[in-house]
Amino acid sequence: MKFFKEMRKYWRFAVYAAKSDLQAEVADSYLNWLWWIIEPLSAMLIYTLVFGVVFKSNEMYFPLFIFLGLTVWDFFSRCVTSSVNLIRGNQHIISKIYLPKHILLVQRMLVLAFKMLVCWILVVTMMIWYHVPVGINLLYFLPILAVFFTFCFAVSLYFIHFGVYVSDLSNLIGIVLNLMFYVTGIFYNVQKSFPAPFGYLAQRLNPVAHLIFSFRKVLLYNERPSCAMLVIWFMISVALAAGGLRLIYRNENNYVKMI
């Protein structure tokens, strides 16, 4: 209940701060917000060239296949990476006034969500360009997105906490994320690339890989995702979020002392 009360109270602050961050990010750039499009598009072109042309991938709509994976992965990796230093990076605020620490994460997620929205607009444009057929299964997009946001929020809460006490945690997170990038199926199909049953298990047990797989199923192939797995990962994410919030509430008075 405390979490929801604070969300209602500080929501406008999170939105305002997110808008300020977006404006500051492009203030000194000649291309402004176009960088939010250029960066994922350039990565898509590189991976399409390497894996689509050189290694001759046979995935349908391969550039779009990669772009979807990069869009989802970029949100997750940036959310986790930035959460490690959220407390230390905002010590000038939290040392003077009380601000729920999870609001800082919500603010950061709003920034990343806006950039993600730009990428989703490109996804729709590319779907029209490639004449990707759509159907009723497209309605699963929003539930998958909700599970994805909940999972990112839940995982990042723990990094907010431990980032206060472990100063070099960001270096370790960078190594782990680099490893995860290559086993999550950004530029290949996890389920098809590993022998049975390892591919099936890798796709189901890695939440980011499974959610990327689900996004591709409903957007590219007009297939129904596994509703049971979505419910399972949503319940796990809610449980993780509850544990992360409790951890932060119990220790937030010590954060100012540590930084």
N, C-alpha and C positions, 0 to 999 in steps of 0.2 A: 504493500500500500504506500509506503514511503517513496518507493521508486516512482510510482505513477503520479503521486502528488508533486514530486519534484519535477517530473517531466512536464506537467501542466504549467508549473510555475516558471520554469526556465526555458521553455520551448522557444519563446520569442527571442531570448538572448542567443540561443544556439543558432537560430536562423540568421539573425543579424550578424553574428560573428562569422558565420560561414560565408555570407555575402561579402563581408570585409576581406576575408582571406582570399576569396576568388578575385576580387578587384585588385588586391595587392599583388597577387601572383602574376598578373598580366600587365601591371602598371608600367613596367620598364621594358616591355617586349614589343618589338615592331609588329609581330604577327598576332599578338594578343592571344585570344582564345583559340586561334587556329592551331596552336601547338597541341591542344588537347585532341585534335584530329590527326595531325601530322605524325605524332609519335606512334600511336597504335597502327596507323596505316603503313608506316615505314617498316615496322616490325612484321606486319602481315606480309608485305611484299618480299622481305628477306626470307621468311620461313616458307613462303609459297615457292620461291625460287629454289631454295635448298631441297625441300622435301617433296615439292610437287613436280619440279622439273628434273633435278639431279637424281633424286631417289624414286621418282615416278610414283607418287602416292595415287591410289585409285579411289580416294574418298570423293563422294559427290560434293559439288560446290566447295572445293577445297579452300580457296581464299576466304570464303565466308565461314567455313569450318574452323579455320585458324583464328579469324578475327573474333569469333564468338568466344573461343577459349581464352584469347588474350584479354578481352574485355572483362571477363569474369575474374580471371587470375589477377589482373592488374588491381582491381578493387580489393581483393582479398589481401594481396601482398602489401599494398600500400597501407591498408587499414592496420594490419598487424605490425608492420615496421614503425609506423608513426605512433602507435599506441605506447611503445616502449618508453618514449621520451615525453609523453604528454604532461606528466606532472612536473618534471624538471623544466620543460620548455615553457610552462605557464606559472612558474613559481612567483612571478611578480604579481599575479592575480590571486592565487590561492593563499599566499602569505599575508594578504591584506583583508580579504573578505572570504566569507564561506561560499563556496561554489561546489555543488555535487560533482565529484570527479568523473562520473559517467557522462555528465553533460559535455565535458571536453571531448569525449569519444563521439557523442552524438553530433557535435559540431563538425568534427573531422569527417565523419561518415557522410554528412550532408554535402560537404565539399566534394568528396569522392563520388557521391551519388549523382551530383550534377554533371561531373565529367563523364560518368558512365552513361547518363542520359544522352549526351551528345553522341557517344559511341553507338547507343541503341538506335538512334535516328539513322546513323550510317548503316547499321545492320538492316533496317527496314528498306533503305534505299538499295542496298545490295541484293536483298531478297527480290525486289521488283526487277532489278537488272537481270538477275539469273532466272527469273520466272519460277521462283520456288513456290510450289503449290501449298496452300494453307487450308486448314479445316478447323473442326470443332476443338481439336486437341490444342490449338493455340491458346485456349482459355486457361490451360495449366501454367502458362507463363507466370502469372502473378503469384500463385501459390509457391512455385519454385523460387521466385525472387524473394518472397517473404521468408522462406526457410533459409535462403542464402544470407540475407541481411541479419537474421537472428543468430545464425551460426557465427558470422563475422563479429557481431557485437559481443557474443558470449566469450569467444576465444580471446578477443582483444582486452577484455576486462582483466584477465589474469596477467597479461603483459603490462598493463598499466600498473598493477600492484608490484610485480617483481622488478619492473624497470626502475623503481625507486631505490631498491636495495642492491641491485646488481648493475653496476655502471656500464659494464661491457656486454650486457645482454643483447644489445643491438647487433654486435658482431656475430654472436652465435646464431641469432635469428636469421641474419643474412645467409649464413652457410646452410641452415636448415631449409630456407625458402629456395635457395638454388637447387638443392637436391629434390625438393618437392616439385619444382617446376618441370623437371624431366620425367617424373613418374606420375604426373597428374593428367597427362594426355592432352597437352595444349595443341600439339601438332600431329597427334596420331590418336587412334581409337584404342583405349586401354584394354577393353574387353577382347578385341581382335588381335592385339599385338602380343599377348602372353598366352602360353598354352593353357588349356583348360585343366583344372578349374581356377588357376591363378589369376587369369585375366578378369573373370567374373568377380572373384573376391576382391581384387585390387580396385575394381570399379565401384563395388558396393561399400567397402570399408574405408575408402578415402573420401570424406564428405565433399571436398572441393571437386575431385574427379567425378563423383557421382552427380553433383549438381551441374557441372559443365556438360556431362553426358545427357542429363535430363533437358537442359536448355536446347541442345542440339536436336534431341528427339522431337520436341514440340515445334521448333522453329524451322528446321531443315527437312525433317522426314515425316512430319505430320503423324507422329506416333504418340501413343499414350505413355507417360512416364510411370514408374513404379510408385503408386500411391502409398503402398505400405512402407517403402523405404523413405519417402518424403515425410510421412508421419513419424517414423522412428527417429529420423535425424532432427525433426522439429522438436520432438520431446526431449531428445538429448541436448539440443541447443538451449531450450528453456531451462532445463536442469542445470546446465553449465552456467547460464546467465545468472540464475538465482544464487549459485555458489559464489560466482565472481562478485556479485553485488554485496553479498554478505561479507566476503573477504575485505572488500574496499571499505564498507561501512565500519567494520571493526578496527581498521587500521588507519583510517584517514587522518586521525589526529596526530599520528606519528610521521606523516609524510612531510610536513613542514619542518620538523626537527631533522629529518634525514637529508633534506636538500639544502 
